[in-house]
């Protein structure tokens, strides 16, 4: 929930400061953040299962 709120604030600030052109770059950033988050979760789960 915290990550979603941070992304919402970041998106709002980008649109306000740079216009809607910057808004269309947000999905790429969001995808990379979610992908990184999933990879970290998988690595932690593997460590927990191993121990």
N, CA, C and O atoms as CSV, one atom per row, in Angstrom:
chain,resi,resn,atom,element,x,y,z
A,1,UNK,N,N,0.821,-1.186,0.000
A,1,UNK,CA,C,0.000,0.000,0.000
A,1,UNK,C,C,0.874,1.261,0.000
A,1,UNK,O,O,0.551,2.257,-0.648
A,2,UNK,N,N,1.975,1.195,0.735
A,2,UNK,CA,C,2.888,2.340,0.795
A,2,UNK,C,C,3.511,2.589,-0.574
A,2,UNK,O,O,3.628,3.734,-1.009
A,3,UNK,N,N,3.904,1.528,-1.243
A,3,UNK,CA,C,4.510,1.675,-2.569
A,3,UNK,C,C,3.507,2.281,-3.545
A,3,UNK,O,O,3.871,3.132,-4.357
A,4,UNK,N,N,2.260,1.855,-3.474
A,4,UNK,CA,C,1.226,2.407,-4.357
A,4,UNK,C,C,1.038,3.897,-4.101
A,4,UNK,O,O,0.866,4.673,-5.041
A,5,UNK,N,N,1.070,4.295,-2.844
A,5,UNK,CA,C,0.907,5.705,-2.502
A,5,UNK,C,C,2.101,6.525,-3.000
A,5,UNK,O,O,1.923,7.629,-3.515
A,6,UNK,N,N,3.294,5.998,-2.850
A,6,UNK,CA,C,4.489,6.691,-3.345
A,6,UNK,C,C,4.423,6.865,-4.860
A,6,UNK,O,O,4.746,7.934,-5.378
A,7,UNK,N,N,4.005,5.815,-5.570
A,7,UNK,CA,C,3.891,5.902,-7.027
A,7,UNK,C,C,2.822,6.903,-7.445
A,7,UNK,O,O,2.997,7.627,-8.425
A,8,UNK,N,N,1.713,6.948,-6.706
A,8,UNK,CA,C,0.651,7.906,-7.026
A,8,UNK,C,C,1.150,9.340,-6.846
A,8,UNK,O,O,0.889,10.196,-7.692
A,9,UNK,N,N,1.855,9.604,-5.768
A,9,UNK,CA,C,2.392,10.943,-5.522
A,9,UNK,C,C,3.422,11.306,-6.583
A,9,UNK,O,O,3.432,12.433,-7.078
A,10,UNK,N,N,4.280,10.369,-6.932
A,10,UNK,CA,C,5.296,10.611,-7.958
A,10,UNK,C,C,4.648,10.918,-9.305
A,10,UNK,O,O,5.071,11.839,-10.004
A,11,UNK,N,N,3.636,10.158,-9.664
A,11,UNK,CA,C,2.934,10.382,-10.926
A,11,UNK,C,C,2.267,11.749,-10.933
A,11,UNK,O,O,2.360,12.482,-11.918
A,12,UNK,N,N,1.604,12.093,-9.853
A,12,UNK,CA,C,0.928,13.382,-9.761
A,12,UNK,C,C,1.926,14.531,-9.895
A,12,UNK,O,O,1.659,15.503,-10.600
A,13,UNK,N,N,3.062,14.426,-9.230
A,13,UNK,CA,C,4.079,15.477,-9.315
A,13,UNK,C,C,4.651,15.594,-10.723
A,13,UNK,O,O,4.875,16.700,-11.213
A,14,UNK,N,N,4.890,14.449,-11.379
A,14,UNK,CA,C,5.424,14.485,-12.744
A,14,UNK,C,C,4.450,15.167,-13.698
A,14,UNK,O,O,4.856,15.982,-14.527
A,15,UNK,N,N,3.176,14.839,-13.585
A,15,UNK,CA,C,2.177,15.455,-14.458
A,15,UNK,C,C,2.079,16.948,-14.183
A,15,UNK,O,O,1.982,17.753,-15.109
A,16,UNK,N,N,2.103,17.309,-12.919
A,16,UNK,CA,C,1.985,18.714,-12.551
A,16,UNK,C,C,3.192,19.523,-13.039
A,16,UNK,O,O,3.031,20.643,-13.525
A,17,UNK,N,N,4.391,18.963,-12.913
A,17,UNK,CA,C,5.597,19.699,-13.268
A,17,UNK,C,C,5.947,19.634,-14.757
A,17,UNK,O,O,6.392,20.622,-15.341
A,18,UNK,N,N,5.743,18.459,-15.363
A,18,UNK,CA,C,6.230,18.257,-16.730
A,18,UNK,C,C,5.128,18.044,-17.764
A,18,UNK,O,O,5.420,17.973,-18.958
A,19,UNK,N,N,3.895,17.942,-17.343
A,19,UNK,CA,C,2.794,17.740,-18.280
A,19,UNK,C,C,2.525,16.261,-18.525
A,19,UNK,O,O,3.131,15.382,-17.913
A,20,UNK,N,N,1.604,16.025,-19.432
A,20,UNK,CA,C,1.176,14.652,-19.684
A,20,UNK,C,C,2.180,13.832,-20.485
A,20,UNK,O,O,2.074,12.606,-20.523
A,21,UNK,N,N,3.142,14.470,-21.117
A,21,UNK,CA,C,4.177,13.711,-21.838
A,21,UNK,C,C,4.954,12.823,-20.868
A,21,UNK,O,O,5.282,11.680,-21.186
A,22,UNK,N,N,5.236,13.347,-19.711
A,22,UNK,CA,C,5.966,12.571,-18.697
A,22,UNK,C,C,5.093,11.457,-18.125
A,22,UNK,O,O,5.598,10.423,-17.687
A,23,UNK,N,N,3.788,11.678,-18.135
A,23,UNK,CA,C,2.854,10.684,-17.589
A,23,UNK,C,C,2.935,9.368,-18.353
A,23,UNK,O,O,2.766,8.300,-17.765
A,24,UNK,N,N,3.190,9.434,-19.647
A,24,UNK,CA,C,3.240,8.217,-20.448
A,24,UNK,C,C,4.504,7.401,-20.212
A,24,UNK,O,O,4.572,6.243,-20.624
A,25,UNK,N,N,5.505,7.982,-19.558
A,25,UNK,CA,C,6.708,7.237,-19.198
A,25,UNK,C,C,6.506,6.461,-17.902
A,25,UNK,O,O,7.272,5.547,-17.599
A,26,UNK,N,N,5.491,6.817,-17.146
A,26,UNK,CA,C,5.247,6.191,-15.848
A,26,UNK,C,C,4.980,4.684,-15.927
A,26,UNK,O,O,5.481,3.952,-15.073
A,27,UNK,N,N,4.220,4.183,-16.903
A,27,UNK,CA,C,3.998,2.729,-16.947
A,27,UNK,C,C,5.299,1.925,-17.029
A,27,UNK,O,O,5.398,0.852,-16.434
A,28,UNK,N,N,6.288,2.429,-17.755
A,28,UNK,CA,C,7.577,1.739,-17.833
A,28,UNK,C,C,8.250,1.717,-16.467
A,28,UNK,O,O,8.757,0.680,-16.037
A,29,UNK,N,N,8.255,2.855,-15.787
A,29,UNK,CA,C,8.840,2.907,-14.448
A,29,UNK,C,C,8.089,1.985,-13.496
A,29,UNK,O,O,8.702,1.270,-12.703
A,30,UNK,N,N,6.766,2.002,-13.575
A,30,UNK,CA,C,5.953,1.147,-12.714
A,30,UNK,C,C,6.250,-0.326,-12.959
A,30,UNK,O,O,6.373,-1.101,-12.010
A,31,UNK,N,N,6.366,-0.717,-14.224
A,31,UNK,CA,C,6.683,-2.101,-14.564
A,31,UNK,C,C,8.029,-2.515,-13.977
A,31,UNK,O,O,8.150,-3.608,-13.424
A,32,UNK,N,N,9.032,-1.663,-14.089
A,32,UNK,CA,C,10.359,-1.997,-13.573
A,32,UNK,C,C,10.357,-2.088,-12.044
A,32,UNK,O,O,11.028,-2.951,-11.477
A,33,UNK,N,N,9.625,-1.224,-11.389
A,33,UNK,CA,C,9.544,-1.271,-9.931
A,33,UNK,C,C,8.836,-2.541,-9.478
A,33,UNK,O,O,9.298,-3.205,-8.550
A,34,UNK,N,N,7.721,-2.888,-10.118
A,34,UNK,CA,C,6.988,-4.097,-9.753
A,34,UNK,C,C,7.832,-5.334,-10.018
A,34,UNK,O,O,7.846,-6.260,-9.207
A,35,UNK,N,N,8.529,-5.360,-11.139
A,35,UNK,CA,C,9.397,-6.493,-11.466
A,35,UNK,C,C,10.503,-6.653,-10.418
A,35,UNK,O,O,10.790,-7.767,-9.981
A,36,UNK,N,N,11.115,-5.553,-10.023
A,36,UNK,CA,C,12.155,-5.603,-8.990
A,36,UNK,C,C,11.589,-6.102,-7.675
A,36,UNK,O,O,12.213,-6.919,-6.997
A,37,UNK,N,N,10.413,-5.615,-7.310
A,37,UNK,CA,C,9.755,-6.022,-6.068
A,37,UNK,C,C,9.455,-7.516,-6.075
A,37,UNK,O,O,9.666,-8.192,-5.069
A,38,UNK,N,N,8.968,-8.038,-7.194
A,38,UNK,CA,C,8.663,-9.470,-7.301
A,38,UNK,C,C,9.932,-10.292,-7.194
A,38,UNK,O,O,9.935,-11.331,-6.534
A,39,UNK,N,N,11.003,-9.856,-7.823
A,39,UNK,CA,C,12.272,-10.580,-7.745
A,39,UNK,C,C,12.779,-10.625,-6.311
A,39,UNK,O,O,13.251,-11.665,-5.854
A,40,UNK,N,N,12.685,-9.513,-5.601
A,40,UNK,CA,C,13.127,-9.476,-4.203
A,40,UNK,C,C,12.287,-10.428,-3.349
A,40,UNK,O,O,12.833,-11.147,-2.512
A,41,UNK,N,N,10.981,-10.442,-3.549
A,41,UNK,CA,C,10.109,-11.339,-2.795
A,41,UNK,C,C,10.467,-12.795,-3.071
A,41,UNK,O,O,10.527,-13.609,-2.149
A,42,UNK,N,N,10.701,-13.120,-4.328
A,42,UNK,CA,C,11.066,-14.502,-4.683
A,42,UNK,C,C,12.377,-14.896,-4.014
A,42,UNK,O,O,12.495,-16.006,-3.494
A,43,UNK,N,N,13.350,-14.015,-4.021
A,43,UNK,CA,C,14.634,-14.326,-3.389
A,43,UNK,C,C,14.482,-14.531,-1.889
A,43,UNK,O,O,15.090,-15.444,-1.330
A,44,UNK,N,N,13.680,-13.699,-1.225
A,44,UNK,CA,C,13.440,-13.876,0.204
A,44,UNK,C,C,12.699,-15.170,0.490
A,44,UNK,O,O,13.005,-15.855,1.466
A,45,UNK,N,N,11.726,-15.513,-0.348
A,45,UNK,CA,C,10.962,-16.745,-0.144
A,45,UNK,C,C,11.876,-17.968,-0.308
A,45,UNK,O,O,11.756,-18.935,0.444
A,46,UNK,N,N,12.775,-17.928,-1.276
A,46,UNK,CA,C,13.709,-19.037,-1.448
A,46,UNK,C,C,14.602,-19.182,-0.219
A,46,UNK,O,O,14.887,-20.301,0.208
A,47,UNK,N,N,15.046,-18.066,0.351
A,47,UNK,CA,C,15.882,-18.107,1.531
A,47,UNK,C,C,15.112,-18.671,2.724
A,47,UNK,O,O,15.656,-19.470,3.486
A,48,UNK,N,N,13.868,-18.271,2.891
A,48,UNK,CA,C,13.048,-18.753,4.002
A,48,UNK,C,C,12.804,-20.247,3.873
A,48,UNK,O,O,12.895,-20.980,4.859
A,49,UNK,N,N,12.497,-20.703,2.673
A,49,UNK,CA,C,12.238,-22.120,2.455
A,49,UNK,C,C,13.514,-22.937,2.671
A,49,UNK,O,O,13.449,-24.050,3.193
A,50,UNK,N,N,14.656,-22.407,2.283
A,50,UNK,CA,C,15.928,-23.105,2.433
A,50,UNK,C,C,16.282,-23.291,3.910
A,50,UNK,O,O,16.794,-24.339,4.305
A,51,UNK,N,N,16.007,-22.273,4.717
A,51,UNK,CA,C,16.375,-22.331,6.131
A,51,UNK,C,C,15.412,-23.179,6.845
A,51,UNK,O,O,15.533,-23.367,8.055
